[in-house]
Amino acid sequence: MKKLLLIPLSIALFTGCASNSKPQKTMSFKSINLLDKYGVNENALMKTPNGYIFVIPDANGAAIYKLDKNYNLVWKKITPVLLDPVKSKVLDNTLYILGYDQKKNKIALLKYDINGKLIKLSYYGKKYDLARDFVIINNNVFIAVTQYTPNNNSNIIIYGNNKKITLATPYMDDVKYIKLYKNGILITGTTQSNSENVIIAYKTFDNKTVWAKTIDLGMDEKPLKVDIKNNEIIIDILSTDNMGAEKEVTFIIDEKGNFKSVKKGIEFKQLPMKYRT
């Protein structure tokens, strides 16, 4: 497998080693009610035409709860496999659950209709792969996995539409998010050698690398959120120094993979430096 060689980008962003404290958000009445009834908050809810669905781990698999608009339980089902759920989405009145089948030791995707009927159970990748994210593109499911290699490294693999998209460096790579981007897929994750850095790449559906970048702020970095607006990529990163101090940084990347700007706290600065290709 061809390996990408990426050169670190270094930016001095830390002053001092005190941890940054964040204001605590007040919990809504809705979240309090949901916690009392089901042990989840409103962030776990996925909207349906006549209520909500959420998925949580259960001793016998993953538990699927269907609620009405007043948060009353309509039905509850347990997945037919011993599933450790990773991500769930409701799209076009269909529920998708991505997880790890603990008996088969493989990644599983379960597809349900809105009434809780299992439509399809599919398996992806090799044994002991790690399920991370998925997207639906033109009714095709693309599954992002982290796959370990015999030399104790790991690579990023995207399965979908009878194709395999790969992203690999000489180090430990771990995918976090995938999104449809132009004529391919935007992959965001981390790569780790001496420290953990963010990796972001635009790959075509036929596995060509249009561009790939890493972001190394001199500490440990991980992506928190990725948005796409007018083909510009906005990526929020959490950077942690060796004393445990944390800093959130936002990068804006153009469609050619060039870093346009960085936002640190409330201060906005242009980046007068070179980045790798």
Secondary structure as GFF3:
##gff-version 3
##sequence-region A 1 277
A	DSSP	alpha_helix	29	38	.	.	.	ID=ss1
A	DSSP	three_ten_helix	42	44	.	.	.	ID=ss2
A	DSSP	beta_strand	46	48	.	.	.	ID=ss3
A	DSSP	beta_strand	51	58	.	.	.	ID=ss4
A	DSSP	beta_strand	61	67	.	.	.	ID=ss5
A	DSSP	beta_strand	73	78	.	.	.	ID=ss6
A	DSSP	beta_strand	83	91	.	.	.	ID=ss7
A	DSSP	beta_strand	94	101	.	.	.	ID=ss8
A	DSSP	beta_strand	106	113	.	.	.	ID=ss9
A	DSSP	beta_strand	118	124	.	.	.	ID=ss10
A	DSSP	beta_strand	130	137	.	.	.	ID=ss11
A	DSSP	beta_strand	140	148	.	.	.	ID=ss12
A	DSSP	beta_strand	154	160	.	.	.	ID=ss13
A	DSSP	beta_strand	163	167	.	.	.	ID=ss14
A	DSSP	beta_strand	172	181	.	.	.	ID=ss15
A	DSSP	beta_strand	184	192	.	.	.	ID=ss16
A	DSSP	beta_strand	196	204	.	.	.	ID=ss17
A	DSSP	beta_strand	209	215	.	.	.	ID=ss18
A	DSSP	beta_strand	220	229	.	.	.	ID=ss19
A	DSSP	beta_strand	232	240	.	.	.	ID=ss20
A	DSSP	beta_strand	246	253	.	.	.	ID=ss21
A	DSSP	beta_strand	259	264	.	.	.	ID=ss22
A	DSSP	beta_strand	267	270	.	.	.	ID=ss23
###
